[in-house]
Amino acid sequence: MKLATVSRGAGTSTAAVLVDDLWRRLPAADLGAWLLAEQPAEPGEPLPGWGPVNPLPRPGKVICCGLNYADHIAETGRDLPSHPTLFAKHADTLLGPAEEIVAPKDVALDWEAELAVVVGRPIRGADRDEAAAAIAGYTVANDISVRDWQRRTVQWFQGKAWDRTTPIGPVVVTPDDLDPLAGVAIRCRVNGELVQRANTRTLVFDCATLLAYISTFTALRPGDLVLTGTPGGIGAAMDPPRFLADGDLVETEIDGIGVLRNRVRLLP
Amino acid sequence: MKLATVSRGAGTSTAAVLVDDLWRRLPAADLGAWLLAEQPAEPGEPLPGWGPVNPLPRPGKVICCGLNYADHIAETGRDLPSHPTLFAKHADTLLGPAEEIVAPKDVALDWEAELAVVVGRPIRGADRDEAAAAIAGYTVANDISVRDWQRRTVQWFQGKAWDRTTPIGPVVVTPDDLDPLAGVAIRCRVNGELVQRANTRTLVFDCATLLAYISTFTALRPGDLVLTGTPGGIGAAMDPPRFLADGDLVETEIDGIGVLRNRVRLLP
């Protein structure tokens, strides 16, 4: 099943479910609100001409895992981790699957294609099975990072939490239709050139393990979002390093979910 | 002026302002909601028998600065920083000025007395003067940290974001009545023993500088909270290291604001 927040223009939005290639209304203003209400997915009126926007405009928590693909860990010069490396960002960082990524022109903007997990049920102190059962679905994310700010200090937050730099979407696919543990391909292209390519089966910490680990110390609620980390191929690790330029098109794709297409706009 | 969220028992709460030693109602369920409404502080009905609870139950952002007092930086073995070291936690970590800090008994729980700044006006891309003018007031915080989890990876979040471990309050003092730049004393006592003692005038990055820096990359809104870092004297830096035990009383005090008194309860 594919879920989304859809819109047909400014000021309109609703949660929706895809039935026979047509979005049909679910009774909430966005998917996050619909997940929080924990209702059954009963398709309402058809919505021809409506399309996916940011599925989760206001999650209470956005928690990210870094260093979770072996090849990316190698390119940062680190050993395989014994525990997930976690950091938080805020809802303001999120934007839709086709929106512009806007940043100042003097920062080192880099890409990080990621699988993201959407929480569907409240959990705290969950074991791995309970955490797996609490997954509402999966979406695509790009944890666009301001590398020079990220590296100013030992904590990455200030390079990760720029408003409206983390595209997510276009849809949320429920676990019955997607199994990241069995493996799905994830890719990032910049202006059509493939820069990241991996398979989610090579994640060091899988989705349910991450949710269970996080739930040890904090409650996760419907609509919360967990980004699972990026594979190798970031611009900062290239020789010479490569960063995003004004006008670049970043495409982030996961098979079975869809593609984010975000144009970069750097302001003077 | 002293502002607070006050309560006279479960299920009751209101924003309030202190007038002649008596809390008087402000028209919002808590201080965060009142700040968001940006109304003048017109004291309503007197509230005898009501007392301060967590002043900000649901801030949109809680951003923390680490490594911001020279003596604490020295005890961690680092050089003075060129930029603030920032990380985020969530509203769920906060609790009131007299509530129990609850954690499992097998973790290394440590204290971090801090001055916290409460945002009063929306800012983004603010300079230092605009940031100073956006400060609603100051409160006391203790960024209680789970050191063993904090040190599992290079990112501190998982040692900082345990639900209900960061007491704040008891009141928020407006800038006309408190000037951390001129200097106020901050202390932490454990079971009456003084473990941290410093003056806010020795902060490397002062409150307005921190707010302006953060506003470069993310919007700050009324009710958002910025913790400014802890001085020297944490338990982990003692020889041998000392961590909080079940039943310990942590008192966190800033002159001109007040005292947090939180009992530690470690669960089997």
Interface residues (C-beta under 8 A of the other chain):
Chain A: G60 K61 I63 G66 L67 P81 S82 H83 P84 T85 L86 F87 A88 K89 H90 A91 D92 T93 R124 V146 W149 R152 T153 V154 Q155 W156 F157 Q158 A161 W162 D163 I214 F217 T218 A219
Chain B: G60 K61 I63 G66 L67 P81 S82 H83 P84 T85 L86 F87 A88 K89 H90 A91 D92 T93 R124 V146 W149 R152 T153 V154 Q155 W156 F157 Q158 A161 W162 D163 I214 F217 T218 A219
